[in-house]
Amino acid sequence: MSTAEGFIEDFTTLDARQFTIAIKKLATSLTYGIDKSPFLGSGTEFVQSRPYQPGDSVRSIDWRVTARMRSYFVKEYEAPKNVPCILLLDTSASMVVSSTARSKYATALFVAGGVALACLDRASPVGVIGVGERALRVEPTLSRARALEWILRLRRYRFDEGTTLAARVTDLAPMLQQRTLVVVLSDLHDADAASALKKLAQRHDCVVLQLQDPAESGLRGSGFLRAREAETGREFATTGRSTWLDAEAATRLCKSAGIDHLLIRTDRPFEAALRQLFKARGFAARGTR
């Protein structure tokens, strides 16, 4: 099957080679037509003007300041820098359980692969941290081979992992030595994730890609019901989707914290919205300079 965007929709059935080709197409789509990559840092940024010194290039003369001060000044720029990207990939059981042919986990891994390759195309190092119970941590790398290795390896999943999103976000914050782009791919089935993400966004650039199964959207406002938690098997009574962040709550949270948020439903095309999100982020970054 293919989406209206021309992408293979049922990519969970693809073999390794086809899956790699599919995520490369997604990566190309995310970066196509964007003048300044939204995955990169500020690049070569103007810092200040200073008096001209012998040996300075005439191309760097700041003519506006020179005219005002009536002596030559040159522009100083910050050295180019590529902001690393950390992908927080939810590998918990709730991501695997699905009412459609394509699970939240399969969709998240596909998107993570496309974002990772798009970053690498712009020479930004990429790392990944699992926010399930498995020990998954890949330090930021510029190696496409390394990135493809973990992407393909993660196509295998488990049905018994709990979520550790809040804990991993809390642990990650003090470990980041420079400003970092953190992309969260999760269904946000962690009641403590909200406060942890708010704190992280105070110092780092955060994007939340929330995965949703179509069956989940019907639970909101459904009254009292009995359910069983996918991660632990624990049965509980709840009211609608009160035990996790629904799409509306996540949107409000992210907006208040300055976090970009996109809801990705597993039964609908998402490539255009994903491309628009990062394109808008690129335009916003240019406007602040």
C-alpha contacts under 8 A as a table, 3 or more apart, distances in Angstrom:
res1	aa1	res2	aa2	distance
1	M	8	I	5.90
1	M	9	E	5.66
1	M	10	D	6.12
2	S	5	E	7.75
2	S	6	G	5.81
2	S	7	F	5.33
2	S	8	I	4.37
2	S	9	E	5.02
2	S	10	D	7.55
3	T	6	G	5.31
3	T	7	F	5.38
3	T	8	I	6.35
3	T	9	E	5.73
3	T	269	P	6.07
4	A	7	F	7.47
4	A	269	P	7.23
5	E	269	P	7.38
5	E	271	E	7.07
5	E	272	A	7.34
7	F	22	A	7.38
8	I	11	F	5.91
8	I	22	A	7.23
9	E	269	P	7.76
10	D	13	T	6.25
10	D	14	L	7.73
10	D	101	A	7.18
10	D	102	R	6.39
11	F	14	L	5.20
11	F	19	F	6.63
11	F	22	A	7.84
11	F	102	R	7.80
11	F	106	A	7.97
12	T	102	R	6.51
12	T	106	A	6.30
14	L	17	R	7.82
14	L	18	Q	5.55
14	L	19	F	5.50
15	D	18	Q	5.38
15	D	19	F	5.97
16	A	19	F	5.09
16	A	20	T	6.12
16	A	152	L	6.79
17	R	20	T	5.18
17	R	21	I	6.35
18	Q	21	I	5.09
18	Q	22	A	6.17
19	F	22	A	5.03
19	F	23	I	6.37
20	T	23	I	5.38
20	T	24	K	6.22
20	T	148	L	7.64
21	I	24	K	5.12
21	I	25	K	6.30
22	A	25	K	5.16
22	A	26	L	6.41
23	I	26	L	4.90
23	I	27	A	6.12
23	I	110	F	6.25
23	I	111	V	7.47
23	I	113	G	5.74
23	I	114	G	4.79
23	I	117	L	7.90
24	K	27	A	4.99
24	K	28	T	6.19
24	K	113	G	7.95
24	K	114	G	6.22
24	K	117	L	6.87
25	K	28	T	5.11
25	K	29	S	6.20
25	K	114	G	7.69
26	L	29	S	5.02
26	L	30	L	6.25
26	L	111	V	7.80
26	L	114	G	5.16
26	L	271	E	7.44
27	A	30	L	5.16
27	A	31	T	6.51
27	A	113	G	7.82
27	A	114	G	4.32
27	A	115	V	6.07
27	A	116	A	7.75
27	A	117	L	5.69
27	A	118	A	4.68
28	T	31	T	5.42
28	T	32	Y	5.84
28	T	118	A	6.81
29	S	32	Y	5.20
29	S	275	R	6.95
30	L	114	G	7.79
30	L	115	V	7.62
30	L	118	A	6.76
30	L	274	L	7.47
30	L	275	R	4.92
30	L	278	F	7.34
30	L	279	K	7.94
31	T	34	I	5.69
31	T	37	S	6.90
31	T	118	A	6.37
31	T	275	R	7.83
34	I	37	S	6.18
34	I	279	K	6.33
34	I	282	G	7.55
36	K	40	L	7.91
36	K	282	G	6.19
37	S	40	L	5.52
37	S	122	R	6.95
37	S	282	G	6.24
38	P	41	G	7.81
38	P	278	F	5.78
38	P	279	K	6.70
38	P	281	R	5.86
38	P	282	G	4.39
38	P	285	A	7.76
39	F	83	V	7.26
39	F	85	C	7.45
39	F	118	A	7.91
39	F	119	C	5.82
39	F	122	R	7.50
39	F	124	S	7.19
39	F	181	L	7.29
39	F	278	F	7.98
40	L	43	G	7.17
40	L	81	K	7.80
40	L	82	N	5.18
40	L	83	V	5.35
40	L	84	P	7.77
40	L	119	C	7.52
40	L	122	R	6.92
40	L	124	S	6.32
41	G	81	K	6.05
41	G	82	N	5.03
41	G	83	V	4.63
42	S	45	E	6.35
42	S	80	P	7.65
42	S	81	K	7.04
42	S	82	N	7.76
42	S	285	A	7.89
43	G	78	E	7.90
43	G	79	A	7.32
43	G	80	P	4.47
43	G	81	K	5.29
43	G	82	N	6.83
44	T	77	Y	6.13
44	T	78	E	5.54
44	T	79	A	5.66
44	T	80	P	4.59
44	T	81	K	7.37
45	E	77	Y	5.31
45	E	78	E	5.15
45	E	79	A	7.46
45	E	80	P	7.58
46	F	75	K	7.04
46	F	76	E	6.09
46	F	77	Y	4.42
46	F	78	E	6.26
47	V	75	K	7.57
47	V	76	E	5.60
47	V	77	Y	5.17
47	V	78	E	6.08
48	Q	75	K	6.01
48	Q	76	E	5.39
48	Q	77	Y	7.25
49	S	62	D	6.97
49	S	65	V	7.66
49	S	73	F	6.10
49	S	74	V	5.42
49	S	75	K	4.50
49	S	76	E	5.84
50	R	73	F	5.30
50	R	74	V	5.60
50	R	75	K	6.64
50	R	76	E	7.27
51	P	71	S	7.67
51	P	72	Y	6.08
51	P	73	F	4.33
51	P	74	V	6.27
52	Y	56	D	6.69
52	Y	61	I	7.69
52	Y	72	Y	5.34
52	Y	73	F	4.80
52	Y	74	V	5.58
53	Q	56	D	5.79
56	D	60	S	7.41
56	D	74	V	7.76
57	S	60	S	5.63
57	S	61	I	7.42
58	V	61	I	5.44
60	S	74	V	5.20
60	S	75	K	5.48
60	S	76	E	7.76
61	I	66	T	7.71
61	I	72	Y	6.96
61	I	73	F	5.72
61	I	74	V	4.03
61	I	75	K	6.09
62	D	65	V	5.67
62	D	66	T	6.03
62	D	72	Y	7.60
62	D	73	F	5.51
62	D	74	V	4.86
62	D	75	K	5.53
63	W	66	T	4.83
63	W	67	A	5.99
63	W	72	Y	7.77
63	W	73	F	7.41
64	R	67	A	5.28
64	R	68	R	6.36
65	V	68	R	5.05
65	V	69	M	5.92
65	V	72	Y	7.85
65	V	73	F	6.41
66	T	69	M	5.27
66	T	70	R	5.42
66	T	71	S	5.26
66	T	72	Y	4.84
66	T	73	F	5.34
67	A	70	R	5.13
67	A	71	S	7.24
69	M	72	Y	7.78
82	N	123	A	6.93
82	N	124	S	5.24
82	N	125	P	7.71
83	V	124	S	6.09
83	V	125	P	7.55
83	V	179	R	6.75
83	V	180	T	5.67
83	V	181	L	6.71
84	P	124	S	5.45
84	P	125	P	4.91
84	P	126	V	5.97
84	P	127	G	7.92
84	P	140	P	6.82
84	P	179	R	7.93
84	P	180	T	5.39
84	P	181	L	6.25
85	C	119	C	7.44
85	C	124	S	6.96
85	C	125	P	6.25
85	C	126	V	4.84
85	C	127	G	6.33
85	C	140	P	7.21
85	C	180	T	5.91
85	C	181	L	4.66
85	C	182	V	5.82
85	C	183	V	7.36
86	I	126	V	5.89
86	I	127	G	4.82
86	I	128	V	5.48
86	I	129	I	7.24
86	I	140	P	7.10
86	I	180	T	7.23
86	I	181	L	6.27
86	I	182	V	4.87
86	I	183	V	6.26
87	L	112	A	7.03
87	L	126	V	7.54
87	L	127	G	6.18
87	L	128	V	4.59
87	L	129	I	6.20
87	L	182	V	5.98
87	L	183	V	4.89
87	L	184	V	6.05
87	L	185	L	7.36
88	L	128	V	5.96
88	L	129	I	5.00
88	L	130	G	5.85
88	L	131	V	6.29
88	L	182	V	7.21
88	L	183	V	6.07
88	L	184	V	4.72
88	L	185	L	6.01
88	L	186	S	7.92
89	L	108	A	7.27
89	L	109	L	7.52
89	L	112	A	7.61
89	L	128	V	6.98
89	L	129	I	6.20
89	L	130	G	4.98
89	L	131	V	5.85
89	L	184	V	6.38
89	L	185	L	5.10
89	L	186	S	6.51
90	D	95	M	7.05
90	D	105	Y	7.40
90	D	108	A	7.99
90	D	130	G	5.86
90	D	131	V	4.72
90	D	132	G	5.70
90	D	163	T	7.19
90	D	165	L	7.25
90	D	184	V	7.97
90	D	185	L	6.08
90	D	186	S	4.98
90	D	187	D	7.66
91	T	95	M	6.54
91	T	96	V	7.81
91	T	105	Y	6.83
91	T	130	G	6.21
91	T	131	V	6.12
91	T	132	G	4.70
91	T	133	E	7.72
91	T	134	R	7.92
91	T	157	Y	7.26
91	T	158	R	7.94
91	T	161	E	7.12
91	T	163	T	7.52
92	S	95	M	5.70
92	S	96	V	7.20
92	S	131	V	7.19
92	S	132	G	4.58
92	S	133	E	7.14
92	S	158	R	7.80
92	S	159	F	7.52
92	S	160	D	7.34
92	S	161	E	4.63
92	S	162	G	5.11
92	S	163	T	5.08
92	S	231	E	6.46
93	A	96	V	5.23
93	A	97	V	6.51
93	A	158	R	6.79
93	A	159	F	4.82
93	A	160	D	5.56
93	A	161	E	5.10
93	A	162	G	6.37
93	A	163	T	7.76
93	A	230	A	5.41
93	A	231	E	4.80
94	S	97	V	5.46
94	S	187	D	7.80
94	S	189	H	7.63
94	S	229	E	7.70
94	S	230	A	5.18
94	S	231	E	6.20
95	M	98	S	7.63
95	M	103	S	6.81
95	M	104	K	5.02
95	M	105	Y	4.81
95	M	186	S	7.50
95	M	187	D	6.72
96	V	103	S	5.72
96	V	104	K	6.27
96	V	105	Y	5.36
96	V	106	A	7.68
96	V	157	Y	7.72
96	V	158	R	7.79
96	V	159	F	6.76
97	V	103	S	6.62
97	V	104	K	7.81
97	V	159	F	7.85
97	V	230	A	7.34
98	S	101	A	7.32
98	S	102	R	7.11
98	S	103	S	4.98
98	S	104	K	7.08
98	S	213	D	6.58
99	S	103	S	7.63
99	S	213	D	6.87
99	S	214	P	7.35
99	S	215	A	6.48
100	T	103	S	6.53
100	T	213	D	7.58
100	T	214	P	7.94
100	T	266	T	7.49
100	T	267	D	7.01
102	R	106	A	6.35
102	R	107	T	6.86
102	R	266	T	6.23
102	R	267	D	7.49
103	S	106	A	5.23
103	S	107	T	6.29
103	S	213	D	7.32
103	S	266	T	6.53
104	K	107	T	5.13
104	K	108	A	5.99
104	K	187	D	7.56
104	K	211	L	5.62
104	K	212	Q	6.48
104	K	213	D	6.49
104	K	265	R	7.97
104	K	266	T	6.11
105	Y	108	A	4.99
105	Y	109	L	6.10
106	A	109	L	5.26
106	A	110	F	6.20
106	A	155	R	7.47
107	T	110	F	5.11
107	T	111	V	6.22
107	T	211	L	7.79
107	T	266	T	6.69
108	A	111	V	5.14
108	A	112	A	5.96
108	A	185	L	5.89
108	A	186	S	7.39
108	A	211	L	7.07
109	L	112	A	4.93
109	L	113	G	6.09
109	L	151	I	7.09
109	L	154	L	7.59
109	L	155	R	7.55
110	F	113	G	5.23
110	F	114	G	6.43
111	V	114	G	5.10
111	V	115	V	6.15
112	A	115	V	5.18
112	A	116	A	5.96
112	A	151	I	8.00
112	A	185	L	7.54
113	G	116	A	5.11
113	G	117	L	6.24
113	G	147	A	7.96
113	G	148	L	7.67
113	G	151	I	6.13
114	G	117	L	5.37
114	G	118	A	6.12
115	V	118	A	5.03
115	V	119	C	6.17
116	A	119	C	5.20
116	A	120	L	6.32
116	A	126	V	6.12
116	A	147	A	7.22
117	L	120	L	4.97
117	L	121	D	6.08
117	L	144	R	7.15
117	L	147	A	7.71
118	A	121	D	5.08
118	A	122	R	6.67
119	C	122	R	5.24
119	C	123	A	6.40
119	C	124	S	5.14
119	C	125	P	6.98
119	C	126	V	6.86
120	L	123	A	4.75
120	L	124	S	5.27
120	L	125	P	6.28
120	L	126	V	7.03
120	L	142	L	6.12
120	L	143	S	7.75
120	L	144	R	6.94
121	D	124	S	7.54
123	A	142	L	6.71
124	S	142	L	6.78
125	P	140	P	5.07
125	P	141	T	4.68
125	P	142	L	4.68
126	V	139	E	7.49
126	V	140	P	4.34
126	V	141	T	5.27
126	V	142	L	6.62
126	V	147	A	7.72
127	G	137	R	7.56
127	G	138	V	5.19
127	G	139	E	4.83
127	G	140	P	3.76
127	G	141	T	6.30
128	V	136	L	7.61
128	V	137	R	5.76
128	V	138	V	5.12
128	V	139	E	6.86
128	V	140	P	7.38
129	I	136	L	5.59
129	I	137	R	4.49
129	I	138	V	6.43
130	G	133	E	7.66
130	G	134	R	6.99
130	G	135	A	7.10
130	G	136	L	4.93
130	G	137	R	6.44
131	V	134	R	7.98
131	V	163	T	6.08
131	V	164	T	4.94
131	V	165	L	4.87
131	V	168	R	6.24
132	G	161	E	5.82
132	G	162	G	5.63
132	G	163	T	4.62
132	G	164	T	5.27
132	G	165	L	7.17
133	E	161	E	5.47
133	E	162	G	5.84
133	E	163	T	6.65
133	E	164	T	6.62
134	R	161	E	7.42
141	T	146	R	7.52
141	T	147	A	7.70
143	S	146	R	5.24
143	S	147	A	6.36
144	R	147	A	4.99
144	R	148	L	6.07
145	A	148	L	5.20
145	A	149	E	6.08
146	R	149	E	4.99
146	R	150	W	6.60
147	A	150	W	5.54
147	A	151	I	6.22
148	L	151	I	4.99
148	L	152	L	6.08
149	E	152	L	5.48
149	E	153	R	6.08
150	W	153	R	4.89
150	W	154	L	5.98
151	I	154	L	5.41
151	I	155	R	6.99
152	L	155	R	5.53
153	R	156	R	6.43
154	L	157	Y	6.71
158	R	161	E	6.57
159	F	230	A	7.62
159	F	231	E	7.22
160	D	230	A	7.33
160	D	231	E	5.31
160	D	232	T	6.73
161	E	231	E	5.21
161	E	232	T	7.54
162	G	231	E	4.47
162	G	232	T	6.54
163	T	189	H	7.32
163	T	190	D	6.69
163	T	231	E	7.19
164	T	167	A	5.35
164	T	168	R	6.01
164	T	190	D	7.55
165	L	168	R	5.29
165	L	169	V	6.11
165	L	188	L	7.78
165	L	190	D	6.62
165	L	193	A	6.17
166	A	169	V	5.24
166	A	170	T	6.15
166	A	190	D	6.85
166	A	192	D	5.56
166	A	193	A	4.33
166	A	194	A	7.76
166	A	196	A	5.68
166	A	197	L	7.60
167	A	170	T	5.14
167	A	171	D	6.15
167	A	196	A	7.96
168	R	171	D	5.07
168	R	172	L	5.95
169	V	172	L	5.07
169	V	173	A	6.38
169	V	193	A	7.93
169	V	196	A	6.12
169	V	197	L	6.78
169	V	200	L	7.21
170	T	173	A	5.74
170	T	174	P	7.91
170	T	196	A	5.82
170	T	200	L	7.65
171	D	174	P	6.66
171	D	175	M	7.25
172	L	175	M	5.30
172	L	176	L	6.65
173	A	176	L	5.80
173	A	200	L	5.96
174	P	177	Q	7.64
176	L	179	R	7.25
176	L	180	T	7.20
179	R	203	R	6.87
179	R	204	H	5.33
179	R	205	D	7.21
180	T	204	H	5.45
180	T	205	D	6.07
181	L	204	H	6.41
181	L	205	D	4.75
181	L	206	C	5.85
181	L	207	V	7.67
182	V	204	H	7.21
182	V	205	D	6.15
182	V	206	C	4.82
182	V	207	V	6.26
183	V	206	C	5.93
183	V	207	V	4.77
183	V	208	V	5.90
183	V	209	L	7.25
184	V	206	C	7.66
184	V	207	V	6.18
184	V	208	V	4.74
184	V	209	L	5.87
184	V	210	Q	7.74
185	L	208	V	6.38
185	L	209	L	4.97
185	L	210	Q	6.03
185	L	211	L	7.03
186	S	189	H	7.77
186	S	208	V	7.81
186	S	209	L	6.65
186	S	210	Q	5.29
186	S	211	L	5.75
187	D	210	Q	5.14
187	D	211	L	4.68
187	D	212	Q	6.06
188	L	191	A	7.79
188	L	193	A	7.01
188	L	210	Q	6.74
188	L	244	W	6.39
188	L	245	L	5.84
188	L	246	D	7.96
189	H	243	T	7.30
189	H	244	W	4.73
189	H	245	L	6.55
190	D	193	A	5.45
190	D	243	T	7.77
190	D	244	W	5.79
190	D	245	L	7.56
191	A	194	A	7.11
191	A	243	T	6.40
191	A	244	W	5.33
191	A	245	L	7.08
192	D	195	S	6.25
192	D	196	A	6.85
193	A	196	A	5.25
193	A	197	L	6.05
194	A	197	L	5.36
194	A	198	K	6.28
194	A	253	L	7.13
195	S	198	K	5.11
195	S	199	K	6.40
196	A	199	K	5.36
196	A	200	L	6.34
197	L	200	L	5.04
197	L	201	A	6.12
198	K	201	A	5.25
198	K	202	Q	6.70
198	K	254	C	7.82
198	K	257	A	5.65
199	K	202	Q	5.41
199	K	203	R	7.67
200	L	203	R	6.00
200	L	204	H	6.08
200	L	206	C	7.66
201	A	204	H	4.99
201	A	205	D	6.00
201	A	206	C	5.70
201	A	257	A	6.74
201	A	258	G	7.16
201	A	259	I	6.69
202	Q	257	A	7.78
205	D	259	I	7.48
206	C	259	I	5.44
206	C	260	D	6.64
207	V	259	I	5.73
207	V	260	D	4.73
207	V	261	H	5.94
208	V	254	C	7.89
208	V	259	I	7.06
208	V	260	D	6.13
208	V	261	H	4.76
208	V	262	L	6.44
209	L	261	H	5.90
209	L	262	L	4.99
209	L	263	L	6.02
209	L	264	I	6.76
210	Q	247	A	7.68
210	Q	261	H	7.33
210	Q	262	L	6.14
210	Q	263	L	4.84
210	Q	264	I	5.90
211	L	263	L	6.14
211	L	264	I	4.92
211	L	265	R	5.91
211	L	266	T	7.11
212	Q	216	E	6.66
212	Q	217	S	7.58
212	Q	263	L	7.09
212	Q	264	I	6.12
212	Q	265	R	4.76
212	Q	266	T	6.29
213	D	216	E	5.49
213	D	217	S	7.30
213	D	265	R	5.88
213	D	266	T	5.61
213	D	267	D	7.35
214	P	217	S	5.63
214	P	218	G	7.29
214	P	265	R	6.60
214	P	266	T	7.00
214	P	267	D	6.67
215	A	218	G	5.61
215	A	219	L	7.18
216	E	219	L	5.44
216	E	220	R	7.56
216	E	241	R	7.89
217	S	220	R	6.10
218	G	221	G	7.97
218	G	222	S	7.41
219	L	222	S	5.30
219	L	240	G	5.02
219	L	241	R	6.03
220	R	240	G	4.47
220	R	241	R	5.40
220	R	246	D	8.00
221	G	239	T	7.29
221	G	240	G	5.02
221	G	241	R	7.73
222	S	225	L	7.68
222	S	239	T	6.94
222	S	240	G	5.02
223	G	238	T	7.99
223	G	239	T	5.09
223	G	240	G	5.63
224	F	237	A	6.82
224	F	238	T	5.63
224	F	239	T	4.55
224	F	240	G	6.71
225	L	237	A	5.64
225	L	238	T	5.60
225	L	239	T	6.33
225	L	240	G	7.35
226	R	235	E	7.06
226	R	236	F	5.74
226	R	237	A	4.45
226	R	238	T	6.40
227	A	235	E	5.62
227	A	236	F	5.54
227	A	237	A	6.25
227	A	238	T	7.40
228	R	233	G	5.64
228	R	234	R	5.47
228	R	235	E	4.20
228	R	236	F	6.20
229	E	232	T	5.72
229	E	233	G	5.04
229	E	234	R	5.35
229	E	235	E	6.31
229	E	236	F	7.69
230	A	233	G	5.55
230	A	234	R	7.90
238	T	241	R	7.27
238	T	242	S	6.70
238	T	243	T	7.30
239	T	242	S	5.84
241	R	244	W	6.15
241	R	245	L	7.60
241	R	246	D	6.72
242	S	245	L	7.44
245	L	248	E	7.96
245	L	249	A	5.75
245	L	250	A	5.68
246	D	249	A	5.37
246	D	250	A	6.06
247	A	250	A	5.12
247	A	251	T	6.09
247	A	263	L	6.73
248	E	251	T	5.13
248	E	252	R	6.33
249	A	252	R	5.20
249	A	253	L	6.13
250	A	253	L	5.05
250	A	254	C	6.02
250	A	261	H	7.66
251	T	254	C	5.26
251	T	255	K	6.05
251	T	261	H	6.25
252	R	255	K	5.21
252	R	256	S	6.21
253	L	256	S	5.32
253	L	257	A	6.26
254	C	257	A	5.06
254	C	258	G	5.90
254	C	259	I	4.54
254	C	260	D	6.35
254	C	261	H	6.21
255	K	258	G	5.19
255	K	259	I	5.92
255	K	260	D	7.16
255	K	261	H	7.81
256	S	259	I	7.69
260	D	277	L	7.95
262	L	273	A	7.96
262	L	274	L	7.50
262	L	277	L	7.65
264	I	268	R	7.76
264	I	270	F	6.24
265	R	268	R	5.64
265	R	269	P	7.91
265	R	270	F	7.59
266	T	269	P	7.88
269	P	272	A	7.68
270	F	273	A	5.44
270	F	274	L	6.11
271	E	274	L	5.10
271	E	275	R	6.08
272	A	275	R	5.14
272	A	276	Q	6.11
273	A	276	Q	5.04
273	A	277	L	6.13
274	L	277	L	5.12
274	L	278	F	6.60
275	R	278	F	5.50
275	R	279	K	6.05
276	Q	279	K	4.92
276	Q	280	A	5.91
277	L	280	A	5.27
277	L	281	R	6.31
278	F	281	R	4.93
278	F	282	G	6.26
279	K	282	G	5.12
279	K	283	F	6.43
280	A	283	F	5.10
280	A	284	A	6.08
281	R	284	A	5.03
281	R	285	A	6.15
282	G	285	A	5.18
282	G	286	R	6.47
283	F	286	R	5.23
283	F	287	G	6.36
284	A	287	G	5.11
284	A	288	T	6.64
285	A	288	T	5.52
285	A	289	R	7.17
286	R	289	R	5.75
